[in-house]
Amino acid sequence: MKAMVLREPRTPLALLEVPDPAPGPGQVLIRVRACGVCRTDLHVVDGELPNAHSPIVPGHEIVGIVEGVGEGVGLRIGQRIGVPWLGHTCGACPYCRSARENLCDYAQFTGCTMDGGYAELTVADAHFCFPIPDTIGDIEVAPWLCAGLIGYRALRMAGAAERIGIYGFGAAAHIVAQLARHEGRTIAAFTRRGDDNAQAFARELGTSWSGGSDESSPFPLDAALIFAPVGALVPAALRAVVKGGIVVCAGIHMSDIPSFPYSILWGERRVVSVANLTRRDGEEFFEVAASAGVQTRTTPYPLQRANEALDALRSGALTGAAVLVP
């Protein structure tokens, strides 16, 4: 099969012919039909995740068709499924036993510690795959597998917050904004300074205001969701949220957070992080996203142009999400 392989961090992906994978016990072989390009892929490629393997096939927003099954698998050949970031957990540690499998110390991650979807074929643990609704296409649904799931988990951490600031308006933000608007919340979108396209896109999706992250919020925020991997946004968001408010850091990697005065944390403000996802998140999100009529803005790229897609994401040239098509 053809695959885009990261041979070592901080180098371009290489298009290689590699042996077809075979499913082991509990695994499925998947013919990849679409794979979203996520900011976490950039962190893997750029060597910013210390546990990432190399060589590795990146990609963890996978949509495909089951072509083979290993022993003990209940999925059927021909079934369309999705593969998310969380690829496997031990099932026995205190986190797994307390419905916090996203924190499992022995977890494996698709496209990071196990080969992912920047390929024609991949294998995955069948217990961590999701059935995909027939009402949405392969390319459109691919970003749901991480951008959607992480955005959903971040929004749930915000609780009943009515006024929400979203910092960084990319793939995850444009999905979570639709969920928040469906729930009747008021949204302010903060982008890179001067990013008129992203700001217009945010307004198109129903945000009440959009502007640069260097601007003051137009109204006090009950919660802030930070998707951009920029640590300096944490103090900015703390200054924007009201007493009792929450700042949710939704990325797996972020630059260092600068020091800030205790006064902007005081008043029972909270800073929390989102770590990975659970299978329960996926089950809930797919149901909620379908009822909310979530639509994704995508730019498809052929598999062999994966480096171009990553560069577009890195530079901020994308509106919505890039998706690779083998």
Number of C-alpha atoms within 10 A of each C-alpha: 12 17 27 26 23 21 16 16 19 14 12 17 24 15 17 13 12 12 10 14 13 15 19 17 12 16 23 28 24 30 22 27 20 30 33 34 31 25 24 23 18 19 20 25 25 14 17 17 17 8 12 20 20 19 16 25 25 32 29 31 29 36 33 25 19 23 19 19 23 18 11 11 16 13 20 13 14 13 13 23 20 27 30 30 24 24 23 20 21 14 15 12 15 13 16 19 12 10 13 16 25 18 17 19 13 14 16 18 21 25 27 27 19 22 26 30 34 33 31 19 25 27 27 25 21 24 16 18 23 18 15 20 15 8 7 13 12 23 24 21 26 32 31 29 27 27 27 27 28 29 27 27 22 26 22 12 18 20 12 12 18 15 20 27 28 27 28 23 27 24 28 29 25 27 26 25 28 23 23 21 16 16 12 11 17 19 26 24 28 27 23 17 12 11 15 14 12 26 21 14 19 28 16 10 14 16 23 16 18 25 24 19 19 12 12 14 21 13 16 17 25 22 31 31 28 27 27 24 20 17 16 15 24 23 18 20 26 24 18 22 25 18 18 13 25 26 29 24 25 24 22 17 17 17 12 11 12 10 9 13 8 8 10 18 20 12 12 12 19 16 17 14 15 16 16 20 20 21 19 11 14 24 13 13 21 22 11 15 20 13 11 15 11 21 16 20 17 19 17 18 20 13 22 20 15 22 16 14 24 21 13 15 21 12 8 14 13 20 19 20 26 27 27 27 23 19
